[in-house]
Each structure stands twice: as structure tokens, then as C-alpha cells.
Amino acid sequence: MMKKTMKKFGVAVSLLACMGLVAGCGGGNDEKQQVVTIGINQFADHGSLDNCREGFIEGLRQAGFEEGVNVEFEYSNANADPGIANQIAGSHAANDVDLMCAIATPSAQASYNAAMDKEIPVIYTAVSDPEAAGLVGEGMKVTGTSDLLPLDEQIAMIRQLMPEAKTIGVLYCTSEANSISNIARLEQIVPEYGFTLVTKGVSAPADIPMATDSILTQVDCLTNLTDNTIVNSLAVVLDKANAKGIPVFGSEVEQVKLGCAAAANIDYYKLGIMTGQMAAKVLNGEDITTIPYEVITDNELVVNSEVLAKYNIVVPEGMEVVEASEITNEA
């Protein structure tokens, strides 16, 4: 595969369009499209990040970049290991990919650090707080989309579904910048709804079982963040919480499908589409340093009726909800 710079790729596309017009008038030579390579660095293997990746590819397709035609992907998953995320980013940089796509905060930080010296543009997605993660700054060749959680809506929903509850628990990984940021937001929000917040940090997946046992003795319910370490071990958390009779609320639809009671849902597939369309702008020659990051604002309340029934939780009259099992990825 012949390697081109981003600027040259844009020129090549224009030339190909002109060639197509000439050919339509009887002119002659077939010309192969130039193919760009995108390195995808996904931090963990779970539904919301998978939806981001699938949406990213769909967003690129909608913008004219189709896999196997004019774009190729180098995809790797770090399995929630920051060290592996760094290795993946280094590999993408060594391979001189045309653009990096980083899914989740640790991968975004790793990819940007690896791309800086080579000036490879980085597009991220599923980063809750890009500024806290160090991914915003003048002249930086990095931008993307934020999955800033609708925490006000989440806590208001829990209050409506559990009017007698007093204490909300949150498990989080102490090394994930997105979780630290969201914990700070929750500390400001929960008192407005009459809750006390209990948090328990872990440094590795191996810490989750003991941390879960501990926090379940102190709370009326748990609510998840988009913490990749915790979500990667959601089955463990759910098993222990169900055994104790403590409902768990998710932060997006895939967690609710897996057994959480409800969530103020962010559509990660749509988030991915936004990200793919942003990447297409960069591939078409737009200066990445002039493109601000975007925050998804669409959300809806999704529920798992079977879980709600198990906990005798009734959806109040007038509260608009969608059954999680009915939600599928659609462009």
C-alpha cells in the first residue's frame, strides 16, 4: 500500500473525482483509490465501547470512507490494561497510520502521547472529561467526542424509582480520570436529591470482589459510571448485589441489558457516528486543531422490567421510559 500524507490524500480524492468525470466523457484510465489506515485503540471489551467502534465505522461510511474500498483499520483491544493500551498506541505510531481512533480515556491518553512526535491526528470517543484528561489545548492534534454522563437525570431517576432510599454507592477505578471527574460531579449532585454518597476505589480488577462486598453493606443501591475497569467486571458486581438484594443502576443501555435496573442512557452508537464523521473531516483535509470536541446531549431513561419487578420497583405514572431490550443500533 502506497503511503500518503493527509494533505496528499485530500488532493488524490479530488483528482480521482476529476478522473471520474473524464472517464464519463469517454476518457480512459482506471485509477485505484488511495487507501488510508486508521488505528483503533479500544480500551476494554464491553458493549458501550463496542457500540462506539461500530458507530465510528458507520460514521466514516456515511462520509464516504468504506472499509475495503478506501479505508483500512488496525484494531486492537487493551482489555482494560493501561500498559497494553500504551503498547497498542506505540504500534499504531510505528506503523505510521494516517489517523488514530482512541476509544475511552486511557486509550485516548496513550494514543495522543504516542502520536505527538509523529504529528498523527488522534480522534477520541467515550472520554467523559477531555480537559481533565489533558486532551484539550491550543495546537494539539487531538479532538473527539465526550460521553459526559447526564448525572442529574440519573440521580433524579433513582430518586423517583426508590423514593425511600437514602444512600447511593459508586465503585470506581482510581486511575481512570473520567471516573475521578464524575465522582466530583456526583458529590455536588446527590445532596440535592436527599442522598448520601458512598464511594469505593479500586486500583485493579482483582480488587473488585472485596470492594463490592464492602460497599454493599453501606448502601441502598449502586449506580455505575462509565468506568471501564468496573464495567468490565459488571457480572461480578451484579452477582454480589443481587445476592444482597441491592439494585444496581447502569450508565447506559448495554449495562441495563446485562442486569442493571435502569439508566439515564447515552446512545454510544450515535456517539460513535459523531466521531466517525469528525474523523472524516480530518481525513478530507480539515485542520484538526480547529475542530473542538463535542458532547453528546441525547439521552433517555431505559429500564429492565424484569429487574425492576424483582426488586418491587414501580415506574411512577408519567415517567417516560424505554425497555432496554427493545433498543438496537440504528444510524
C-alpha angles and dihedrals in degrees: 000000000000112000119226133183118245092254092050091049091058090051091048091054090052092048091049090053089052091047089053090055091049091049090051088058092053099274118137146221123088112230125198117232117248112250122219123205123222122192112213115203109188114185102207142010107245139114102264094050091044088054090051091053094047091047091048091055090046092050090053091048091052088053093051103268108119125181112248092019110060105343135055128191131217101199126188134164122214094203090225092301114130091201091057090046088057091049092050091050091049091051092051090050092048090051089053095229116191094236138001124222113198120193114204131006102280091050091046091054091046094048095048092049090051094044099048099085093045093043091230109163116244125207115189134191136187092035109143098197113017093179094053088046091057094245099123126075144116113286095006114142093222135093138140146132132314127218093203103179119240090233095165090057091044095053092041089053092051090050091053093048095042106031093168097048118115108177132048122194129206128192116201143164113250093216096056110095092199091059094048089053093048093048089056090051092048092052088061096042108044097064089059088064096043097258134132115220123223118186132189122191127206130191098202140014090257089066095057101085094053093041090051092050089051099048094045090066091060107043145063093215143354127233122198128223124204086270106151096205093053096040090051087060097038093126090061092049093047094048093052094042093049090050089055095043093244117140119226122212120206133216097225142014099269090059090051091050088053093055112287114133100235144325143200087242130220113201102233093184090059088045089055092050090053088051094049091051089050090051090051090058090055093046089051091057106269113145107254092207089067096051113091121211116260131222121215110234103180115104139152136186111258126187142190102222094196092056093045090052091050089058094039090242113158123202106234118242111269095023107126113221138163125216107246094219090062094059117097133169111273129164 
